């Protein structure tokens, strides 16, 4: 696979993770270096690993998950998005839902934003392309764009406060809706 095609694929796959990162940043969850690193690292790691998983699984896995992959992403993104909206509407100044930069919530977001990477890996396997460079490129680009989105979101969150947490939750809901509509 040509380098330019690989990079374009990596940027396309990183869009969901970047949008989620923007929402997390606006909500104020990623104020310190550690949670910023965790999100960027995990989004990149899961994007790369899911690409490898899709490639390794070949066509067998596609038949098993093709009918439900979009539902998994919608449920995960919808649940977390609704929690962010509810938290943003809470009048208490520091009311927060579960921190999306930790634990199972972070894993759920990482999986939800990387399901398309598994499909891309599967496509690369079907086309007979090697996987090492694409998986690494996808991981690095996803991490980098997530980092940039977190930083931008953090600045927006500081400027606009809890309204940005509501907006971040709405963004997650729209990403889930887009995934659902593209698969139906």
GUVO-75530 format. One record per atom (N, C-alpha, C): residue number from 0; atom name; z, x, y. Coordinates in steps of 0.001 Angstrom, whole numbers. Layout:
{NUM, 'CA', {Z, X, Y}}
...
***
This chain:
{0, 'N', {0, 864, -1174}}
{0, 'CA', {0, 0, 0}}
{0, 'C', {0, 905, 1229}}
{1, 'N', {-905, 671, 2172}}
{1, 'CA', {-968, 1507, 3376}}
{1, 'C', {343, 1447, 4192}}
{2, 'N', {634, 2516, 4888}}
{2, 'CA', {1882, 2617, 5654}}
{2, 'C', {1980, 1505, 6698}}
{3, 'N', {892, 1244, 7419}}
{3, 'CA', {936, 207, 8455}}
{3, 'C', {1241, -1161, 7838}}
{4, 'N', {631, -1471, 6713}}
{4, 'CA', {914, -2745, 6038}}
{4, 'C', {2374, -2823, 5600}}
{5, 'N', {2890, -1718, 5122}}
{5, 'CA', {4290, -1673, 4692}}
{5, 'C', {5215, -1926, 5869}}
{6, 'N', {4942, -1303, 7004}}
{6, 'CA', {5782, -1485, 8190}}
{6, 'C', {5688, -2907, 8735}}
{7, 'N', {4502, -3488, 8711}}
{7, 'CA', {4356, -4875, 9153}}
{7, 'C', {5138, -5818, 8241}}
{8, 'N', {5078, -5576, 6951}}
{8, 'CA', {5860, -6363, 5999}}
{8, 'C', {7350, -6211, 6284}}
{9, 'N', {7775, -4979, 6527}}
{9, 'CA', {9191, -4719, 6807}}
{9, 'C', {9649, -5466, 8064}}
{10, 'N', {8842, -5447, 9115}}
{10, 'CA', {9204, -6160, 10345}}
{10, 'C', {9253, -7665, 10110}}
{11, 'N', {8299, -8188, 9367}}
{11, 'CA', {8285, -9623, 9084}}
{11, 'C', {9525, -10036, 8292}}
{12, 'N', {9885, -9250, 7286}}
{12, 'CA', {11051, -9583, 6469}}
{12, 'C', {12357, -9442, 7240}}
{13, 'N', {12383, -8604, 8253}}
{13, 'CA', {13601, -8361, 9025}}
{13, 'C', {13893, -9450, 10058}}
{14, 'N', {12961, -10363, 10273}}
{14, 'CA', {13137, -11361, 11331}}
{14, 'C', {14326, -12300, 11078}}
{15, 'N', {14495, -12769, 9866}}
{15, 'CA', {15629, -13658, 9591}}
{15, 'C', {16958, -12929, 9794}}
{16, 'N', {17052, -11717, 9275}}
{16, 'CA', {18282, -10935, 9437}}
{16, 'C', {18542, -10642, 10915}}
{17, 'N', {17488, -10393, 11676}}
{17, 'CA', {17650, -10127, 13106}}
{17, 'C', {18136, -11368, 13845}}
{18, 'N', {17577, -12522, 13499}}
{18, 'CA', {18001, -13758, 14155}}
{18, 'C', {19459, -14076, 13839}}
{19, 'N', {19850, -13882, 12592}}
{19, 'CA', {21246, -14102, 12210}}
{19, 'C', {22150, -13100, 12929}}
{20, 'N', {21710, -11857, 13016}}
{20, 'CA', {22480, -10828, 13726}}
{20, 'C', {22663, -11189, 15190}}
{21, 'N', {21628, -11730, 15796}}
{21, 'CA', {21720, -12161, 17184}}
{21, 'C', {22792, -13242, 17323}}
{22, 'N', {22789, -14187, 16400}}
{22, 'CA', {23799, -15246, 16424}}
{22, 'C', {25206, -14718, 16242}}
{23, 'N', {25373, -13783, 15329}}
{23, 'CA', {26696, -13183, 15098}}
{23, 'C', {27150, -12421, 16328}}
{24, 'N', {26220, -11698, 16934}}
{24, 'CA', {26564, -10950, 18143}}
{24, 'C', {26952, -11856, 19296}}
{25, 'N', {26221, -12957, 19475}}
{25, 'CA', {26535, -13868, 20580}}
{25, 'C', {27879, -14553, 20380}}
{26, 'N', {28246, -14763, 19130}}
{26, 'CA', {29517, -15426, 18842}}
{26, 'C', {30713, -14510, 19068}}
{27, 'N', {30473, -13230, 19282}}
{27, 'CA', {31555, -12309, 19576}}
{27, 'C', {32253, -11722, 18367}}
{28, 'N', {31673, -11888, 17196}}
{28, 'CA', {32302, -11350, 15993}}
{28, 'C', {32084, -9844, 15853}}
{29, 'N', {31041, -9345, 16451}}
{29, 'CA', {30710, -7929, 16289}}
{29, 'C', {30924, -7192, 17608}}
{30, 'N', {32173, -7080, 17990}}
{30, 'CA', {32497, -6398, 19251}}
{30, 'C', {32727, -4911, 19053}}
{31, 'N', {33229, -4533, 17909}}
{31, 'CA', {33550, -3124, 17646}}
{31, 'C', {32460, -2497, 16764}}
{32, 'N', {32504, -1191, 16676}}
{32, 'CA', {31489, -455, 15919}}
{32, 'C', {31516, -799, 14425}}
{33, 'N', {32685, -999, 13870}}
{33, 'CA', {32795, -1239, 12419}}
{33, 'C', {32086, -2520, 11969}}
{34, 'N', {32348, -3688, 12595}}
{34, 'CA', {31618, -4882, 12154}}
{34, 'C', {30116, -4807, 12443}}
{35, 'N', {29737, -4137, 13515}}
{35, 'CA', {28310, -3949, 13805}}
{35, 'C', {27671, -3145, 12684}}
{36, 'N', {28319, -2065, 12302}}
{36, 'CA', {27794, -1239, 11210}}
{36, 'C', {27731, -2040, 9912}}
{37, 'N', {28782, -2810, 9607}}
{37, 'CA', {28812, -3583, 8358}}
{37, 'C', {27630, -4535, 8268}}
{38, 'N', {27383, -5265, 9332}}
{38, 'CA', {26284, -6236, 9309}}
{38, 'C', {24940, -5522, 9182}}
{39, 'N', {24689, -4534, 10029}}
{39, 'CA', {23400, -3825, 9975}}
{39, 'C', {23205, -3159, 8613}}
{40, 'N', {24260, -2550, 8093}}
{40, 'CA', {24175, -1877, 6796}}
{40, 'C', {23902, -2879, 5678}}
{41, 'N', {24670, -3961, 5636}}
{41, 'CA', {24520, -4927, 4546}}
{41, 'C', {23186, -5658, 4606}}
{42, 'N', {22733, -6013, 5803}}
{42, 'CA', {21436, -6672, 5883}}
{42, 'C', {20332, -5735, 5403}}
{43, 'N', {20383, -4486, 5814}}
{43, 'CA', {19387, -3527, 5341}}
{43, 'C', {19488, -3285, 3845}}
{44, 'N', {20712, -3121, 3362}}
{44, 'CA', {20927, -2875, 1929}}
{44, 'C', {20403, -4038, 1088}}
{45, 'N', {20759, -5262, 1458}}
{45, 'CA', {20326, -6410, 675}}
{45, 'C', {18819, -6612, 756}}
{46, 'N', {18236, -6373, 1928}}
{46, 'CA', {16777, -6491, 2039}}
{46, 'C', {16094, -5507, 1089}}
{47, 'N', {16559, -4270, 1082}}
{47, 'CA', {15974, -3261, 189}}
{47, 'C', {16221, -3574, -1275}}
{48, 'N', {17450, -3953, -1611}}
{48, 'CA', {17778, -4252, -3012}}
{48, 'C', {17053, -5494, -3526}}
{49, 'N', {16949, -6510, -2696}}
{49, 'CA', {16242, -7713, -3127}}
{49, 'C', {14753, -7440, -3311}}
{50, 'N', {14201, -6550, -2502}}
{50, 'CA', {12811, -6146, -2702}}
{50, 'C', {12658, -5476, -4064}}
{51, 'N', {13587, -4579, -4370}}
{51, 'CA', {13570, -3913, -5686}}
{51, 'C', {13764, -4913, -6820}}
{52, 'N', {14682, -5843, -6639}}
{52, 'CA', {14945, -6848, -7662}}
{52, 'C', {13702, -7697, -7928}}
{53, 'N', {13060, -8149, -6870}}
{53, 'CA', {11841, -8943, -7016}}
{53, 'C', {10751, -8165, -7723}}
{54, 'N', {10617, -6904, -7368}}
{54, 'CA', {9600, -6057, -7986}}
{54, 'C', {9906, -5849, -9465}}
{55, 'N', {11171, -5579, -9775}}
{55, 'CA', {11557, -5314, -11164}}
{55, 'C', {11460, -6569, -12033}}
{56, 'N', {11729, -7688, -11447}}
{56, 'CA', {11730, -8924, -12228}}
{56, 'C', {10327, -9387, -12591}}
{57, 'N', {9349, -8993, -11811}}
{57, 'CA', {7987, -9419, -12100}}
{57, 'C', {7845, -10915, -11982}}
{58, 'N', {6938, -11480, -12705}}
{58, 'CA', {6655, -12903, -12572}}
{58, 'C', {7668, -13789, -13268}}
{59, 'N', {8440, -13282, -14198}}
{59, 'CA', {9416, -14107, -14915}}
{59, 'C', {10447, -14723, -14008}}
{60, 'N', {11005, -13954, -13094}}
{60, 'CA', {12032, -14454, -12191}}
{60, 'C', {11460, -15473, -11213}}
{61, 'N', {10231, -15259, -10779}}
{61, 'CA', {9650, -16175, -9802}}
{61, 'C', {9637, -17599, -10338}}
{62, 'N', {9261, -17770, -11583}}
{62, 'CA', {9215, -19112, -12163}}
{62, 'C', {10609, -19742, -12211}}
{63, 'N', {11633, -18918, -12388}}
{63, 'CA', {12996, -19443, -12486}}
{63, 'C', {13576, -19858, -11140}}
{64, 'N', {13294, -19078, -10092}}
{64, 'CA', {13939, -19353, -8804}}
{64, 'C', {13023, -19956, -7756}}
{65, 'N', {11729, -20012, -8006}}
{65, 'CA', {10799, -20500, -6987}}
{65, 'C', {11138, -21908, -6527}}
{66, 'N', {11647, -22730, -7411}}
{66, 'CA', {11961, -24099, -7043}}
{66, 'C', {13256, -24274, -6287}}
{67, 'N', {14123, -23277, -6296}}
{67, 'CA', {15435, -23441, -5659}}
{67, 'C', {15768, -22373, -4622}}
{68, 'N', {14960, -21339, -4487}}
{68, 'CA', {15318, -20248, -3576}}
{68, 'C', {15498, -20733, -2146}}
{69, 'N', {14636, -21621, -1699}}
{69, 'CA', {14746, -22127, -336}}
{69, 'C', {15990, -23002, -163}}
{70, 'N', {16388, -23729, -1187}}
{70, 'CA', {17591, -24550, -1107}}
{70, 'C', {18840, -23682, -996}}
{71, 'N', {18858, -22568, -1715}}
{71, 'CA', {19992, -21643, -1633}}
{71, 'C', {20134, -21130, -205}}
{72, 'N', {19022, -20682, 375}}
{72, 'CA', {19049, -20159, 1747}}
{72, 'C', {19480, -21239, 2738}}
{73, 'N', {18958, -22460, 2581}}
{73, 'CA', {19289, -23553, 3496}}
{73, 'C', {20783, -23886, 3439}}
{74, 'N', {21328, -23982, 2244}}
{74, 'CA', {22741, -24320, 2100}}
{74, 'C', {23624, -23232, 2718}}
{75, 'N', {23335, -21959, 2414}}
{75, 'CA', {24152, -20872, 2952}}
{75, 'C', {24071, -20812, 4473}}
{76, 'N', {22852, -20838, 5018}}
{76, 'CA', {22697, -20756, 6468}}
{76, 'C', {23243, -22006, 7154}}
{77, 'N', {23037, -23174, 6557}}
{77, 'CA', {23544, -24416, 7144}}
{77, 'C', {25059, -24444, 7201}}
{78, 'N', {25697, -24033, 6121}}
{78, 'CA', {27157, -24017, 6073}}
{78, 'C', {27736, -23095, 7152}}
{79, 'N', {27223, -21897, 7220}}
{79, 'CA', {27749, -20930, 8191}}
{79, 'C', {27395, -21358, 9612}}
{80, 'N', {26180, -21878, 9822}}
{80, 'CA', {25776, -22349, 11141}}
{80, 'C', {26649, -23485, 11643}}
{81, 'N', {26936, -24445, 10774}}
{81, 'CA', {27801, -25557, 11167}}
{81, 'C', {29207, -25089, 11502}}
{82, 'N', {29706, -24130, 10737}}
{82, 'CA', {31044, -23602, 11044}}
{82, 'C', {31067, -22913, 12402}}
{83, 'N', {29994, -22197, 12742}}
{83, 'CA', {29933, -21536, 14050}}
{83, 'C', {29869, -22579, 15171}}
{84, 'N', {29102, -23635, 14974}}
{84, 'CA', {29007, -24685, 15992}}
{84, 'C', {30356, -25359, 16190}}
{85, 'N', {31024, -25712, 15114}}
{85, 'CA', {32342, -26350, 15199}}
{85, 'C', {33330, -25438, 15914}}
{86, 'N', {33295, -24152, 15581}}
{86, 'CA', {34179, -23195, 16234}}
{86, 'C', {33852, -23083, 17719}}
{87, 'N', {32563, -23084, 18059}}
{87, 'CA', {32160, -23001, 19461}}
{87, 'C', {32550, -24224, 20268}}
{88, 'N', {32638, -25377, 19615}}
{88, 'CA', {33028, -26609, 20299}}
{88, 'C', {34537, -26757, 20429}}
{89, 'N', {35296, -25979, 19687}}
{89, 'CA', {36755, -26041, 19741}}
{89, 'C', {37214, -25591, 21121}}
{90, 'N', {38018, -26415, 21807}}
{90, 'CA', {38428, -26072, 23167}}
{90, 'C', {39408, -24899, 23265}}
{91, 'N', {40036, -24548, 22160}}
{91, 'CA', {40966, -23416, 22216}}
{91, 'C', {40176, -22138, 22500}}
{92, 'N', {40701, -21264, 23347}}
{92, 'CA', {39935, -20095, 23784}}
{92, 'C', {39555, -19127, 22660}}
{93, 'N', {40353, -18951, 21663}}
{93, 'CA', {40044, -17976, 20613}}
{93, 'C', {39888, -18618, 19239}}
{94, 'N', {39504, -19888, 19210}}
{94, 'CA', {39278, -20543, 17918}}
{94, 'C', {38056, -19923, 17266}}
{95, 'N', {38208, -19458, 16057}}
{95, 'CA', {37120, -18795, 15347}}
{95, 'C', {37043, -19333, 13930}}
{96, 'N', {35812, -19437, 13471}}
{96, 'CA', {35624, -19756, 12058}}
{96, 'C', {35785, -18451, 11279}}
{97, 'N', {35444, -18472, 10027}}
{97, 'CA', {35550, -17274, 9201}}
{97, 'C', {34651, -16184, 9777}}
{98, 'N', {35158, -14978, 9849}}
{98, 'CA', {34419, -13843, 10394}}
{98, 'C', {33207, -13533, 9519}}
{99, 'N', {31967, -13707, 10048}}
{99, 'CA', {30769, -13470, 9237}}
{99, 'C', {30487, -11993, 8968}}
{100, 'N', {31297, -11107, 9517}}
{100, 'CA', {31082, -9676, 9267}}
{100, 'C', {31928, -9169, 8112}}
{101, 'N', {32605, -10081, 7396}}
{101, 'CA', {33498, -9675, 6306}}
{101, 'C', {33306, -10549, 5074}}
{102, 'N', {33633, -9984, 3950}}
{102, 'CA', {33783, -10700, 2691}}
{102, 'C', {32598, -11513, 2214}}
{103, 'N', {32925, -12646, 1613}}
{103, 'CA', {31898, -13484, 997}}
{103, 'C', {30927, -14067, 2009}}
{104, 'N', {31380, -14311, 3222}}
{104, 'CA', {30481, -14832, 4244}}
{104, 'C', {29381, -13823, 4540}}
{105, 'N', {29742, -12554, 4640}}
{105, 'CA', {28743, -11520, 4884}}
{105, 'C', {27773, -11414, 3715}}
{106, 'N', {28287, -11494, 2501}}
{106, 'CA', {27430, -11435, 1317}}
{106, 'C', {26489, -12642, 1291}}
{107, 'N', {27021, -13829, 1609}}
{107, 'CA', {26191, -15032, 1624}}
{107, 'C', {25069, -14920, 2650}}
{108, 'N', {25390, -14436, 3843}}
{108, 'CA', {24368, -14241, 4865}}
{108, 'C', {23341, -13199, 4421}}
{109, 'N', {23818, -12134, 3801}}
{109, 'CA', {22914, -11073, 3337}}
{109, 'C', {21949, -11602, 2283}}
{110, 'N', {22444, -12419, 1380}}
{110, 'CA', {21579, -13001, 350}}
{110, 'C', {20609, -13999, 975}}
{111, 'N', {21119, -14865, 1836}}
{111, 'CA', {20275, -15900, 2446}}
{111, 'C', {19122, -15305, 3238}}
{112, 'N', {19373, -14199, 3915}}
{112, 'CA', {18322, -13598, 4742}}
{112, 'C', {17408, -12666, 3956}}
{113, 'N', {17713, -12412, 2693}}
{113, 'CA', {16888, -11460, 1931}}
{113, 'C', {16153, -12090, 746}}
{114, 'N', {16212, -13398, 620}}
{114, 'CA', {15498, -14044, -484}}
{114, 'C', {13994, -13803, -360}}
{115, 'N', {13475, -13830, 864}}
{115, 'CA', {12047, -13559, 1059}}
{115, 'C', {11684, -12139, 637}}
{116, 'N', {12627, -11208, 764}}
{116, 'CA', {12363, -9827, 343}}
{116, 'C', {12149, -9755, -1165}}
{117, 'N', {12861, -10571, -1921}}
{117, 'CA', {12654, -10616, -3372}}
{117, 'C', {11250, -11118, -3682}}
{118, 'N', {10805, -12130, -2952}}
{118, 'CA', {9448, -12645, -3151}}
{118, 'C', {8410, -11589, -2782}}
{119, 'N', {8685, -10835, -1719}}
{119, 'CA', {7760, -9762, -1331}}
{119, 'C', {7706, -8684, -2407}}
{120, 'N', {8859, -8323, -2954}}
{120, 'CA', {8890, -7341, -4039}}
{120, 'C', {8120, -7824, -5244}}
{121, 'N', {8259, -9091, -5554}}
{121, 'CA', {7511, -9687, -6659}}
{121, 'C', {6007, -9585, -6401}}
{122, 'N', {5602, -9871, -5170}}
{122, 'CA', {4181, -9769, -4811}}
{122, 'C', {3674, -8345, -4971}}
{123, 'N', {4488, -7385, -4565}}
{123, 'CA', {4087, -5986, -4708}}
{123, 'C', {3924, -5618, -6180}}
{124, 'N', {4788, -6144, -7041}}
{124, 'CA', {4678, -5868, -8482}}
{124, 'C', {3403, -6465, -9045}}
{125, 'N', {3100, -7697, -8656}}
{125, 'CA', {1895, -8371, -9143}}
{125, 'C', {642, -7612, -8697}}
{126, 'N', {684, -7057, -7492}}
{126, 'CA', {-459, -6301, -6976}}
{126, 'C', {-514, -4869, -7505}}
{127, 'N', {513, -4456, -8228}}
{127, 'CA', {546, -3127, -8818}}
{127, 'C', {885, -2003, -7849}}
{128, 'N', {1555, -2347, -6756}}
{128, 'CA', {1939, -1332, -5768}}
{128, 'C', {3254, -668, -6172}}
{129, 'N', {3403, 609, -5877}}
{129, 'CA', {4702, 1255, -6095}}
{129, 'C', {5725, 657, -5124}}
{130, 'N', {7002, 781, -5458}}
{130, 'CA', {8036, 72, -4703}}
{130, 'C', {8930, 964, -3845}}
{131, 'N', {9023, 2238, -4133}}
{131, 'CA', {10007, 3092, -3460}}
{131, 'C', {9860, 3070, -1935}}
{132, 'N', {8693, 3408, -1430}}
{132, 'CA', {8518, 3461, 22}}
{132, 'C', {8689, 2087, 671}}
{133, 'N', {8080, 1015, 138}}
{133, 'CA', {8292, -286, 774}}
{133, 'C', {9764, -713, 800}}
{134, 'N', {10495, -508, -283}}
{134, 'CA', {11907, -909, -315}}
{134, 'C', {12723, -138, 712}}
{135, 'N', {12476, 1152, 822}}
{135, 'CA', {13204, 1972, 1800}}
{135, 'C', {12828, 1567, 3223}}
{136, 'N', {11539, 1356, 3471}}
{136, 'CA', {11088, 955, 4807}}
{136, 'C', {11677, -392, 5199}}
{137, 'N', {11676, -1329, 4262}}
{137, 'CA', {12228, -2653, 4534}}
{137, 'C', {13718, -2559, 4852}}
{138, 'N', {14444, -1747, 4107}}
{138, 'CA', {15883, -1580, 4349}}
{138, 'C', {16140, -966, 5727}}
{139, 'N', {15416, 76, 6070}}
{139, 'CA', {15635, 768, 7348}}
{139, 'C', {15258, -117, 8528}}
{140, 'N', {14110, -764, 8444}}
{140, 'CA', {13679, -1633, 9546}}
{140, 'C', {14652, -2799, 9710}}
{141, 'N', {15090, -3394, 8614}}
{141, 'CA', {16045, -4503, 8690}}
{141, 'C', {17359, -4072, 9329}}
{142, 'N', {17855, -2906, 8942}}
{142, 'CA', {19088, -2387, 9545}}
{142, 'C', {18903, -2140, 11031}}
{143, 'N', {17809, -1495, 11389}}
{143, 'CA', {17562, -1163, 12790}}
{143, 'C', {17413, -2392, 13669}}
{144, 'N', {16635, -3364, 13204}}
{144, 'CA', {16454, -4579, 14000}}
{144, 'C', {17732, -5416, 14055}}
{145, 'N', {18492, -5412, 12981}}
{145, 'CA', {19773, -6123, 12994}}
{145, 'C', {20728, -5488, 13994}}
{146, 'N', {20763, -4174, 14023}}
{146, 'CA', {21599, -3453, 14978}}
{146, 'C', {21208, -3800, 16416}}
{147, 'N', {19918, -3788, 16694}}
{147, 'CA', {19442, -4120, 18040}}
{147, 'C', {19796, -5561, 18399}}
{148, 'N', {19629, -6481, 17449}}
{148, 'CA', {19936, -7891, 17703}}
{148, 'C', {21435, -8112, 17903}}
{149, 'N', {22266, -7420, 17125}}
{149, 'CA', {23716, -7527, 17303}}
{149, 'C', {24124, -7072, 18697}}
{150, 'N', {23572, -5972, 19138}}
{150, 'CA', {23902, -5425, 20456}}
{150, 'C', {23461, -6382, 21564}}
{151, 'N', {22250, -6906, 21438}}
{151, 'CA', {21752, -7860, 22420}}
{151, 'C', {22601, -9128, 22409}}
{152, 'N', {22903, -9621, 21226}}
{152, 'CA', {23726, -10821, 21101}}
{152, 'C', {25112, -10632, 21685}}
{153, 'N', {25678, -9460, 21474}}
{153, 'CA', {27017, -9182, 22010}}
{153, 'C', {27004, -9260, 23534}}
{154, 'N', {25963, -8722, 24150}}
{154, 'CA', {25858, -8774, 25603}}
{154, 'C', {25694, -10208, 26100}}
{155, 'N', {24896, -10990, 25391}}
{155, 'CA', {24738, -12399, 25755}}
{155, 'C', {26051, -13157, 25586}}
{156, 'N', {26755, -12879, 24502}}
{156, 'CA', {28032, -13539, 24238}}
{156, 'C', {29062, -13236, 25305}}
{157, 'N', {29091, -12000, 25772}}
{157, 'CA', {30042, -11636, 26817}}
{157, 'C', {29693, -12336, 28126}}
{158, 'N', {28413, -12535, 28365}}
{158, 'CA', {27989, -13165, 29613}}
{158, 'C', {28175, -14683, 29596}}
{159, 'N', {27980, -15312, 28426}}
{159, 'CA', {27961, -16767, 28377}}
{159, 'C', {29065, -17398, 27539}}
{160, 'N', {29904, -16591, 26902}}
{160, 'CA', {31077, -17102, 26193}}
{160, 'C', {30787, -17939, 24961}}
{161, 'N', {31645, -18947, 24741}}
{161, 'CA', {31598, -19752, 23511}}
{161, 'C', {30306, -20548, 23364}}
{162, 'N', {29613, -20802, 24459}}
{162, 'CA', {28339, -21518, 24357}}
{162, 'C', {27369, -20740, 23477}}
{163, 'N', {27496, -19416, 23483}}
{163, 'CA', {26604, -18607, 22666}}
{163, 'C', {26940, -18734, 21185}}
{164, 'N', {28195, -19021, 20847}}
{164, 'CA', {28542, -19242, 19442}}
{164, 'C', {27868, -20524, 18947}}
{165, 'N', {27846, -21533, 19796}}
{165, 'CA', {27149, -22774, 19453}}
{165, 'C', {25663, -22485, 19271}}
{166, 'N', {25087, -21739, 20209}}
{166, 'CA', {23667, -21382, 20103}}
{166, 'C', {23399, -20573, 18833}}
{167, 'N', {24292, -19648, 18508}}
{167, 'CA', {24135, -18858, 17284}}
{167, 'C', {24142, -19734, 16047}}
{168, 'N', {25024, -20737, 16012}}
{168, 'CA', {25056, -21673, 14892}}
{168, 'C', {23777, -22491, 14815}}
{169, 'N', {23269, -22910, 15970}}
{169, 'CA', {22015, -23665, 16005}}
{169, 'C', {20860, -22802, 15504}}
{170, 'N', {20848, -21522, 15882}}
{170, 'CA', {19809, -20605, 15398}}
{170, 'C', {19844, -20534, 13868}}
{171, 'N', {21036, -20418, 13284}}
{171, 'CA', {21143, -20374, 11828}}
{171, 'C', {20617, -21664, 11202}}
{172, 'N', {20927, -22804, 11799}}
{172, 'CA', {20422, -24074, 11277}}
{172, 'C', {18898, -24134, 11356}}
{173, 'N', {18330, -23664, 12450}}
{173, 'CA', {16871, -23669, 12587}}
{173, 'C', {16198, -22707, 11610}}
{174, 'N', {16826, -21573, 11353}}
{174, 'CA', {16265, -20649, 10359}}
{174, 'C', {16259, -21325, 8992}}
{175, 'N', {17357, -21979, 8644}}
{175, 'CA', {17412, -22708, 7378}}
{175, 'C', {16374, -23805, 7314}}
{176, 'N', {16186, -24558, 8402}}
{176, 'CA', {15184, -25615, 8454}}
{176, 'C', {13775, -25037, 8317}}
{177, 'N', {13510, -23914, 8985}}
{177, 'CA', {12195, -23276, 8890}}
{177, 'C', {11917, -22847, 7450}}
{178, 'N', {12913, -22272, 6808}}
{178, 'CA', {12751, -21861, 5411}}
{178, 'C', {12440, -23074, 4543}}
{179, 'N', {13165, -24158, 4758}}
{179, 'CA', {12953, -25371, 3974}}
{179, 'C', {11541, -25929, 4200}}
{180, 'N', {11134, -26019, 5456}}
{180, 'CA', {9824, -26591, 5762}}
{180, 'C', {8670, -25735, 5229}}
{181, 'N', {8840, -24427, 5226}}
{181, 'CA', {7762, -23579, 4713}}
{181, 'C', {7656, -23631, 3191}}
{182, 'N', {8700, -24100, 2518}}
{182, 'CA', {8670, -24175, 1061}}
{182, 'C', {8383, -25575, 525}}
{183, 'N', {8346, -26568, 1397}}
{183, 'CA', {8089, -27938, 931}}
{183, 'C', {6638, -28307, 1102}}
***
